[in-house]
Amino acid sequence: MELYWFGDSMMCPNCEQIIQGTDCQWCHYSLTASRPSRVKVAERTNGNSWVNILTWIASIVLAIIIGAFAFIHFSPDYDIYLVRSESMKPAINMGDMVITGPINGPFNGEVKPGAIVTYERGKGLVTHRVVSVDGNALVTKGEALEEADPWPVTLSDVRGIYLLKLPYVGYALNFIRTKLGWFLTIILPATLLVAFLVKGIVKEALGKA
C-alpha cells in the first residue's frame, strides 16, 4: 500500500482524507502498519532528486559546449580547424581540432616568437610555430620539421593565433560522416530518445485511463 505524505500529514488510503497521526479521524482506518511506506517514498524521492541534479548538470554542460561552438562558428574573429598533417607533433597531432583567436585578442597576445599561428598559404592553411618576427615578416616552423618554412609569411597572412586543441576530434568527425558513424551517433540515439518519450507518454495515458 502506498501512502501520500504532505509534510507531517498524509492522505488516508481508505477515505482519501488528509489526516495526522496513526489512525484516520474520519473512517478510523489504522495506518500503523503502513508507516514504513514513508521511508520507501522518501528513498525514492531522494533517488529521483539525484537523477534530476545529474540531468541538470549534463544539460548545462551540453548547453555551454553548444554555445561555445556556436560562438566560434558565427564569430568573425574565432575559427576552428582540423589538423591534417603531423608537422606540429608532439604539440599538435594529426586529427586534432585547433581553435584560434584574433591577434591581440582577450585570450591571446601579439604574434611573437614561440606563438603558434594559423596562416594562409595559397588555397590552404598552415598551423606552425613562429620562430622570429622581423617587422611584418615572419619565420615559421613545424615542431616535427628540422628546417623552417622556406616560403615567406607576413602578418597579413595570419588567420589567427592558437588558443587550444581538441585532441583527435577530427577522427570522430570523420567517423560520423560514415554510414556506421551516422547510425551510431545520430540515428540510434534519436530513435532511443523517441522510444523513451513515447513510452513515457503511453505509460502516463494508461495510468490516467
N, C-alpha and C positions, 0 to 999 in steps of 0.2 A: 504494500500500500504506500503510495507517495503522498506526502503532506506538502502543502504550500505555505511557506512562512512569510510573515510580514513583520520584520523586526522581532519583537518578543511575542507577537500574536501569530495565529495560524488559522487556516481555513479547515473547518470540520469536514472530513470526507463523507460524512453521513448526511448532514443537512446543509453543508456549504455555507455556514455562518462563520463570521470572524469571532474567534474565542481566545481566551487566555487560560493557562493552567493545563491540567491533565485531563479534565472532563469537560464536555460540551455543556454550557449552561442552557442550551436550547433543547437538545434532544437527549442529553445525559449520556452521550456516547463516550466511552473510555478511550483515551488516546495514550495511555501509559505504555502499552506495548508498541506503539508506533513511533515513539520519540527517537529511537536510533536512526530513523529515516532522515532526521535533520542533519546528522553528521554526514550521511551519504550525499545529501543535497549540497551541503557546504563543500565537500570534497569535489563534487562535480563542477560546482561553480568556480572553485579555485583553479581547476584544470582548464576550464574554458577561459578564465582570465589570462592564464599564461599563453594560451593559444592566441588570444586576441592581441596580447602585447607583442608576441613574436611576429604576428601578421602585420601589425602596425609598423614595427621596426623594419621588416623586409620591404614593406610598401614605401616607407620613407627613403630607404637606401636606394631602391629602384627608381624612385622619382628624382633623387639627386643625380643618379647616373644618367638618366634620360635627359634631365635638364642640362647637365654639363655637355653631353654630346650635341644637344640642340643648339646650345650657345656657340660651341665650336663650329658647327655646321653653318649657322647663319651669320656669325661674326666675320667681318672682312679682315680682321687682324689676326685671327687664330685659325690654324689648319691642322689637319691630321693626315699623315702619310703612311703608306705601307712600305717597309724596307724590303727591297728585292735583291740585295747583294750582301756579301759578308765583308765588305771593305772596312766596316767600323767595329768588327769584333775585337775584343770582347765587350766593349762598351754598349754596342747595339748589335743585335743579331738579325739575320735574315728572318723575316716573318713578324718582327716586332712592328707595332704601330707607334709612330712618333708624333707627338703633339708639339707644335711650335707656336711661339707668340711673337708680337712685333718688337722691333728694335726699340730699346728704352721703354719697354712696357712695364706694367706694375709687378710682373713676376720675373723679369729678367732685365739685364742692363744693356750696355752697348756692345757692339761687335769688337771683341778684343782677343788677343792670343789665348787659347785654351777653350774658347767658346765653341760649341757645336752649332753649325748653321745649315740650313737647307737653302740651296741656291739653284737658279735656273741654269741649265746648260743645254743649249739647243731647244729641243722639244721635251726634254726630260728634266728631272730634278735629282740633285745630288745632296746627300747629307754627310758632311765631313767636318773635321775639327780645324779651327783657324790656327795656323802656325805663326803668322805675323801679319801686321797691318801697316801699310805704308800709304798714308793719305786715304785715297779712295780704292786702292788696290789691296787685294787680299791674297795670301798664300794659304792654301788649304791642303789637308792630307787625311787619308783614311787611316784609322788605327792599325789595321792589318797590313797596310802597304808600307814598303820601305822608302819610296820616293814621294815627294809632294806632287800634287796635281800639276801637270805640265801646262794646262790651259789657263788663260788669265781669268780672274774672278774679281768683280767690283762690288761695291756696296749696293749698287742699284740692282745687281743680280740676286741679292739675298731676299728670300721669301719669308724667312722667319728664323728665330733663334730657338734652339731645342729647349723644351721645358721638362718633358718626361716621356717615358715609353710605357707601352702596354705589351708585356712580353708575349710573343707568339700568338697574339690575337689575329694576325694575318692568316695563320694556318686555319684558325677556327672559321674565319670569314670564307676562306676558300672551300672548306668542308661544307659550310652551309649552302654554298652555291651548287653543290652536287645534289642529285636526286635523293640519295640516302640522307644527306645532311639536312635537306629541306624537310624531309619527312620526320626525322628525329627531333629537330629543333623547332619546327613551326607547326606542321600538320598534327603530329601526335599530341603535343601539349595542348593545342587548341581543341582537339577532339576530346581529350580528357577533361578539360575545363568545361566544355559544353555539357558533357555527360554528367559531371558533378553538379552543375547548375540545374539540369533537368531532373536529376534525382532528388535534389532538394525541393524543387517545385512540386513534383509528383507526391513526395512524402508529406509535404505540407497540405496539399489538396486532399489527400486521402485521410489525413488526420482531422481535417475540418468536416469531412463528409459523414 
